[in-house]
Amino acid sequence: MRQGEACGSQTLLDKRESSLRKNSMEVEALHAVSAQPRNNWTKEEISTIYHAPLLELIFTAAKVHRHWHDPLSVQQCTLLSIKTGGCSEDCAYCPQSARYDTGLKAEKLLDPDAVYAAAMCAKNAGSTRFCMGAAWREARENAQFEQVLEIVRRVKSLDMEVCVTLGMLGADEARRLKEAGVTAYNHNLDTGEEYYDQIITTRTYQDRLDTIQHVRDAGMSVCCGGIVGLGESEKDRIDLLHTLSTMSEHPESVPVNALVRVDGTPLADRPPVEIWEMLRMIATARIVMPRARVRLSAGRLQMNQTEQALCFLAGASSIFTGEKLLTTGNPGYDEDKQMFQLLGLRSLELEENN
């Protein structure tokens, strides 16, 4: 390199370093790489990160992701509805609410043999976590809960991680789920606290936080995230990320969902979620919760492979796979296998996740 070229390159480097010193997003990202995860984020700091130039945001999140995770290793999870429809809640996005006419019929709790067979199929397709959801307002000590405990024990015998989402939990129900073999409990906050009552009125934000605390106290991992596209503002998204990232312990996994619009629900006419909105949520979550497994969840069926690749670059390290997510569509196992081959990704092995 000639001397003039070297001087020019050094000048560019000096300018870049000066710019980085002024960029608090980059400073906080470097902290996420070099130190233990923080639990004292301010909303202003998260807003700065979220609103950074998109390419810079993705680049920074990718650096954090590569420090804490293998960027080519993606956990595959399968989600099965074991009790569909008839829920008494009024979640405005949910086709399983008995309050909305979505054409979905309430069904009984699945037979343990059928659930076991589905879990075996998921394991053979590469899933290391099997998630089961019941359309209940809350888990109660009754015959159905006893049947769920038996289902959990049978799925656990397959040497898979077991995740359930059964609505609100008390301390005793959480303890019994843990004893039966539940690895993680999913209980999403959905959105920021200020916007929450625009989406759900049948349980409070504090109800959700109380369930999360019962899950922690019982020794289960917390799976907790939200939904993009409910009509919330960017401030509401930042509020959600602030609540998650300032918990005493960050959630082990953070699902980032795009609203799946279902006819008959109050949010059926919402505009589709732009990929850029998903990328900002994923990248910001990755920076402020560097150890968490950020899960690209509902809405993936509407994304092409290029858009999903950007999500992995921005810090997503897990997906739900299989043709359904509870009651809505999702890419099938074969589609995901082809995408993994194209992008050079591999499925996370169970021992790698322990």
C-alpha positions in Angstrom: 0.0 0.0 0.0 1.3 3.4 -0.9 1.8 6.0 1.8 -1.1 8.2 0.6 -3.4 5.3 0.6 -2.3 4.4 4.1 -2.9 7.9 5.4 -6.4 7.9 3.8 -7.3 4.6 5.4 -6.1 5.8 8.8 -8.2 9.0 8.4 -11.3 6.9 7.7 -10.5 4.7 10.7 -10.1 7.8 13.0 -13.4 9.1 11.8 -15.1 5.8 12.4 -13.7 5.5 15.9 -14.8 9.1 16.7 -18.3 8.2 15.4 -18.5 5.1 17.5 -17.5 7.0 20.7 -20.5 9.2 20.1 -22.8 6.3 19.4 -24.3 5.1 22.7 -25.9 2.1 20.9 -22.4 0.8 19.9 -21.1 1.5 23.4 -23.8 -0.5 25.0 -23.4 -3.3 22.5 -19.7 -3.5 23.3 -20.6 -3.7 26.9 -23.0 -6.6 26.0 -20.0 -8.4 24.4 -17.4 -7.7 27.1 -19.4 -7.9 30.4 -22.2 -9.8 32.0 -25.7 -9.1 30.8 -27.3 -5.9 32.3 -30.6 -5.8 34.2 -30.6 -2.0 34.6 -31.4 -0.8 31.1 -33.3 2.5 30.8 -36.0 3.1 28.3 -33.9 5.9 26.8 -31.0 3.5 26.2 -33.2 0.9 24.6 -34.9 3.6 22.4 -31.4 4.7 21.2 -30.6 1.1 20.2 -34.0 0.5 18.6 -33.9 3.6 16.5 -30.3 3.3 15.3 -29.8 3.1 11.5 -31.1 -0.3 10.6 -27.9 -1.7 9.0 -25.8 -0.5 11.9 -28.3 -2.1 14.3 -28.2 -5.4 12.6 -24.4 -5.4 12.3 -24.1 -4.6 16.0 -26.6 -7.2 17.0 -24.8 -9.8 14.9 -21.5 -9.1 16.8 -23.3 -9.6 20.1 -24.9 -12.7 18.8 -21.6 -14.2 17.7 -20.0 -13.5 21.0 -22.7 -15.3 23.1 -24.0 -17.9 20.6 -22.9 -20.1 17.7 -24.5 -18.1 14.8 -25.0 -21.2 12.7 -26.8 -23.2 15.4 -30.6 -22.8 15.6 -32.8 -24.5 18.1 -35.9 -26.1 16.5 -39.0 -26.2 18.7 -42.3 -27.8 17.9 -45.5 -26.3 19.3 -48.7 -28.5 19.6 -52.1 -27.4 20.8 -53.2 -30.1 23.3 -56.4 -28.4 24.2 -57.9 -26.2 21.4 -60.5 -23.4 21.6 -63.1 -22.4 24.0 -60.9 -20.0 26.0 -62.7 -17.5 28.2 -60.1 -14.7 27.7 -60.6 -11.8 25.3 -57.1 -11.5 23.8 -57.9 -9.5 20.6 -55.5 -11.5 18.4 -56.5 -15.0 19.4 -58.8 -17.3 17.3 -59.1 -19.6 20.4 -61.2 -17.1 22.4 -64.8 -18.3 22.8 -65.8 -14.6 22.4 -65.0 -14.5 18.7 -66.5 -16.3 15.7 -63.5 -17.6 13.9 -64.9 -21.0 12.9 -62.7 -22.7 15.4 -64.5 -25.4 17.5 -63.6 -26.1 21.0 -61.9 -29.5 21.5 -61.1 -31.8 24.4 -57.7 -32.4 25.8 -55.7 -34.6 23.5 -55.0 -38.2 24.5 -51.5 -38.8 25.9 -50.7 -41.4 23.2 -51.5 -38.8 20.5 -49.3 -36.2 22.1 -46.4 -38.7 22.6 -46.6 -39.7 18.9 -46.4 -36.0 17.9 -43.4 -35.4 20.1 -41.7 -38.5 18.7 -42.3 -37.1 15.2 -40.9 -33.7 16.2 -37.8 -35.2 17.7 -37.1 -37.3 14.5 -37.5 -34.1 12.5 -34.8 -32.3 14.6 -36.7 -30.5 17.3 -35.0 -30.5 20.7 -37.9 -28.7 22.5 -41.5 -29.8 22.5 -44.0 -27.1 23.5 -47.6 -27.8 24.4 -50.4 -25.2 24.7 -53.8 -25.5 26.3 -56.5 -22.8 25.7 -57.1 -22.2 29.4 -57.4 -19.0 31.3 -55.4 -20.7 34.1 -54.2 -24.1 35.2 -56.2 -25.6 38.0 -55.8 -28.7 40.1 -58.3 -31.0 38.5 -58.4 -34.2 36.4 -57.3 -32.4 33.2 -54.3 -30.9 35.0 -53.4 -34.4 36.2 -53.6 -35.6 32.5 -51.2 -32.8 31.5 -48.7 -33.9 34.1 -48.8 -37.4 32.7 -48.3 -36.0 29.2 -45.3 -34.0 30.4 -43.8 -37.2 32.0 -44.2 -39.1 28.8 -42.7 -36.4 26.5 -39.8 -36.0 29.0 -39.0 -39.7 28.5 -38.0 -38.9 24.9 -35.1 -36.8 26.3 -36.5 -33.6 24.9 -36.9 -30.2 26.6 -40.5 -29.8 27.6 -42.3 -26.4 27.5 -45.9 -25.8 28.3 -48.2 -22.8 28.1 -51.4 -23.2 30.1 -52.4 -19.7 31.1 -51.9 -18.3 34.6 -50.2 -20.5 37.2 -50.3 -20.5 41.0 -47.2 -21.6 43.0 -48.5 -25.1 43.6 -49.3 -25.8 39.9 -45.9 -24.4 38.9 -44.1 -26.7 41.4 -46.0 -29.8 40.2 -45.2 -29.0 36.6 -41.5 -28.7 37.5 -41.6 -32.0 39.3 -43.3 -33.7 36.3 -40.4 -32.6 34.1 -41.3 -29.3 32.5 -38.1 -27.4 31.4 -39.7 -24.1 30.5 -43.0 -22.3 30.8 -44.2 -19.9 28.1 -46.2 -16.9 29.3 -45.9 -13.9 26.9 -46.4 -10.3 28.0 -47.6 -9.6 24.4 -47.0 -5.8 24.5 -46.0 -2.9 26.7 -47.9 -2.4 30.0 -49.5 0.9 28.9 -51.0 -0.6 25.7 -51.9 -3.9 27.3 -55.5 -3.1 28.2 -56.2 -2.3 24.5 -55.5 -5.9 23.7 -56.6 -7.9 26.8 -59.0 -7.0 29.6 -59.7 -10.4 31.2 -56.4 -10.5 33.1 -54.0 -7.8 34.2 -50.3 -7.2 33.3 -49.5 -7.9 37.0 -51.3 -11.3 36.6 -48.8 -12.2 33.9 -45.8 -11.0 35.9 -47.1 -13.0 38.9 -47.2 -16.2 36.8 -43.7 -15.5 35.6 -42.5 -15.2 39.2 -44.2 -18.5 40.1 -42.4 -20.1 37.2 -39.0 -18.8 38.4 -39.7 -19.8 42.0 -40.4 -23.4 40.9 -37.1 -23.6 39.1 -38.5 -23.7 35.5 -37.0 -21.5 32.7 -39.0 -18.5 31.6 -40.1 -18.2 28.0 -41.5 -14.7 27.6 -41.8 -12.3 24.6 -44.4 -10.4 22.7 -46.3 -9.7 19.4 -45.5 -7.1 16.8 -48.4 -5.6 14.8 -51.1 -5.3 17.4 -51.5 -1.6 16.7 -48.9 -0.7 19.3 -46.5 2.2 18.9 -42.7 2.0 18.9 -42.8 3.3 22.4 -44.9 0.3 23.4 -42.4 -2.1 21.9 -39.6 -0.4 23.8 -41.7 -0.6 27.0 -42.0 -4.4 26.4 -38.3 -4.8 25.8 -37.6 -2.7 28.9 -39.8 -4.9 31.1 -38.1 -8.1 29.8 -34.6 -6.8 30.0 -34.9 -5.4 33.5 -36.2 -8.6 35.1 -34.0 -10.0 37.8 -33.0 -12.6 35.4 -33.6 -12.3 31.6 -36.0 -14.8 30.1 -34.2 -17.9 28.9 -36.1 -17.6 25.6 -37.8 -14.5 24.1 -40.3 -15.3 21.3 -40.8 -12.4 18.8 -44.1 -12.9 17.1 -45.6 -11.1 14.1 -49.4 -10.8 14.3 -51.1 -13.5 12.3 -54.4 -11.9 11.3 -57.4 -14.2 11.7 -60.9 -13.4 10.4 -63.3 -12.9 13.2 -60.8 -11.5 15.7 -60.8 -7.7 16.5 -57.3 -7.4 14.9 -58.2 -9.2 11.6 -57.9 -5.9 9.6 -54.5 -4.8 11.0 -52.0 -4.2 8.2 -49.3 -6.9 7.8 -46.1 -6.5 9.8 -43.2 -5.2 7.9 -40.0 -7.3 8.0 -38.1 -4.1 9.1 -40.2 -4.0 12.3 -39.4 -7.6 13.1 -35.7 -7.0 12.5 -35.6 -4.0 14.9 -37.3 -6.0 17.6 -35.0 -9.0 17.2 -31.8 -7.0 17.0 -32.7 -4.9 20.0 -33.7 -7.9 22.0 -30.4 -9.6 21.1 -28.4 -6.6 22.3 -30.2 -6.0 25.6 -30.6 -9.7 26.4 -27.5 -11.2 24.9 -27.7 -14.6 26.5 -31.4 -15.2 25.7 -32.5 -17.5 22.9 -34.4 -15.0 20.7 -37.1 -17.1 19.0 -38.5 -16.2 15.5 -42.0 -17.3 16.1 -45.5 -16.6 14.7 -45.7 -15.0 11.3 -42.8 -16.9 9.7 -45.1 -18.4 7.1 -45.4 -14.9 5.6 -41.6 -14.4 5.4 -39.5 -15.6 2.5 -36.1 -17.2 3.1 -34.2 -13.9 2.5 -36.2 -12.2 5.2 -35.7 -15.1 7.6 -32.0 -15.1 6.9 -31.9 -11.4 7.9 -33.6 -12.4 11.2 -30.9 -15.0 11.9 -28.3 -12.4 11.1 -29.9 -9.9 13.5 -29.8 -12.4 16.4 -32.6 -14.9 16.1 -31.3 -18.3 17.4 -34.5 -20.4 17.5 -37.6 -21.1 15.5 -40.9 -23.0 15.8 -41.1 -25.6 13.1 -43.9 -27.8 12.0 -47.0 -27.0 10.0 -49.0 -25.4 12.8 -48.4 -23.0 15.7 -51.4 -24.0 17.9 -54.0 -23.1 15.3 -52.2 -20.9 12.7 -50.0 -21.9 9.8 -46.2 -22.3 9.9 -43.5 -23.6 7.5 -43.3 -27.4 7.5 -40.3 -29.5 8.5 -39.2 -30.1 4.9 -39.3 -26.3 4.1 -37.1 -25.6 7.1 -34.7 -28.4 6.3 -34.2 -26.9 2.8 -33.7 -23.4 4.3 -31.2 -24.7 6.8 -29.2 -26.4 4.0 -29.3 -23.2 1.9 -28.1 -20.9 4.7 -25.6 -23.4 6.2 -27.5 -23.6 9.5 -27.7 -26.6 11.7 -30.2 -27.8 14.3 -29.1 -27.3 17.9 -28.3 -30.5 19.6 -29.9 -31.1 23.0 -26.5 -31.5 24.8 -25.3 -28.2 23.2 -28.3 -26.4 24.9 -27.6 -27.8 28.4 
